[in-house]
């Protein structure tokens, strides 16, 4: 398999942290992006590049674009939107600022990073967005997660729209709606809840899908869940 140039957001912990390592160990070049880049930097892996990155900062988005142009000859093969923000509060208590913080990361950040990078991706490139079963119409919903779940619904729709808009030129766009994975974010949403699916196991699935899913899917939402939540 040819070496791919891969950008992953939300790599300081959980699925993103594991995913960056899997890609790197398989010989691919990875740009790992997160506000706290120290955990991934401490790996000292030759195939992993990282710097502190805030999805909400224009200068940080420009830094990513500059890196791709200068270090990767202006091309990206795979873009994985994994960064996520969550607030667990009753609907009536969520502040406007908390709502905006969740949407800035989960929706606006995806939108803006796509705008910066899609022109640098080949026809057979693949954009994978990580959503949640909480964002899927008709799935089980849980109190306290209105901001998070509604934001995850928004990126499902965004994926479908982009797949249509770019269907002639590429890349492909797909979204994975994950069920419960044993991560710190799961504990924020459901304190004390435990599930058998580890971050590493889910990262392996996303790795395989990112490399091969665009051969079979475009503009699709796939439910990846064996539990409720």
Order of alpha helices (4+ residues) and beta strands (2+ residues): beta-alpha-beta-alpha-beta-alpha-beta-alpha-alpha-beta-alpha-beta-alpha-alpha-beta
